[in-house]
């Protein structure tokens, strides 16, 4: 069997540019900050929750390809004040196949993740809930309150 290859065909995507990678990182940072602000606004007033944002370094392959060093990205930790039990949202990576980014969610019920399935200026955060990790659901206030209910 023979295959014909036309050298004029552009089979490879154009190479990454530093500007494009920096723009994607800025967009993802905005999405994360907006998500964490929303989650903090969803905390109920009737229980004593403590929430704080931190940062963690991330260095991904596209960043290395264009000569960028690691970048700091926001994290979110939510704990029940009385017991100290909590959950933590940590960005894993911006470049994850079929997503616009993924976060790890560390929870007493186990580790799961949240992904952005949206568009550049319209994130669509999806949660893989502990009750069924084979499918995702929109990360709504109700889902977030369910996660908080799992904290003792």
ChimeraX attribute file (.defattr): number of C-alpha atoms within 10 A of each C-alpha:
attribute: neighborCount
match mode: 1-to-1
recipient: residues
	/A:1	2
	/A:2	4
	/A:3	5
	/A:4	5
	/A:5	7
	/A:6	8
	/A:7	7
	/A:8	6
	/A:9	7
	/A:10	8
	/A:11	8
	/A:12	6
	/A:13	6
	/A:14	7
	/A:15	8
	/A:16	12
	/A:17	14
	/A:18	16
	/A:19	10
	/A:20	12
	/A:21	16
	/A:22	15
	/A:23	12
	/A:24	16
	/A:25	17
	/A:26	13
	/A:27	16
	/A:28	23
	/A:29	17
	/A:30	14
	/A:31	21
	/A:32	24
	/A:33	16
	/A:34	12
	/A:35	16
	/A:36	19
	/A:37	13
	/A:38	13
	/A:39	18
	/A:40	17
	/A:41	11
	/A:42	14
	/A:43	18
	/A:44	11
	/A:45	8
	/A:46	6
	/A:47	10
	/A:48	13
	/A:49	19
	/A:50	15
	/A:51	18
	/A:52	12
	/A:53	15
	/A:54	11
	/A:55	13
	/A:56	13
	/A:57	12
	/A:58	15
	/A:59	15
	/A:60	15
	/A:61	11
	/A:62	17
	/A:63	19
	/A:64	12
	/A:65	13
	/A:66	16
	/A:67	11
	/A:68	15
	/A:69	12
	/A:70	13
	/A:71	13
	/A:72	13
	/A:73	20
	/A:74	17
	/A:75	18
	/A:76	22
	/A:77	18
	/A:78	22
	/A:79	19
	/A:80	17
	/A:81	13
	/A:82	11
	/A:83	11
	/A:84	13
	/A:85	15
	/A:86	21
	/A:87	23
	/A:88	20
	/A:89	21
	/A:90	22
	/A:91	25
	/A:92	21
	/A:93	18
	/A:94	22
	/A:95	16
	/A:96	12
	/A:97	8
	/A:98	9
	/A:99	16
	/A:100	22
	/A:101	22
	/A:102	22
	/A:103	21
	/A:104	16
	/A:105	22
	/A:106	16
	/A:107	19
	/A:108	14
	/A:109	12
	/A:110	9
	/A:111	14
	/A:112	16
	/A:113	20
	/A:114	23
	/A:115	26
	/A:116	25
	/A:117	17
	/A:118	14
	/A:119	10
	/A:120	12
	/A:121	10
	/A:122	10
	/A:123	19
	/A:124	16
	/A:125	23
	/A:126	19
	/A:127	23
	/A:128	19
	/A:129	21
	/A:130	14
	/A:131	8
	/A:132	9
	/A:133	12
	/A:134	8
	/A:135	10
	/A:136	15
	/A:137	14
	/A:138	17
	/A:139	19
	/A:140	15
	/A:141	14
	/A:142	11
	/A:143	14
	/A:144	14
	/A:145	14
	/A:146	12
	/A:147	17
	/A:148	19
	/A:149	9
	/A:150	13
	/A:151	17
	/A:152	12
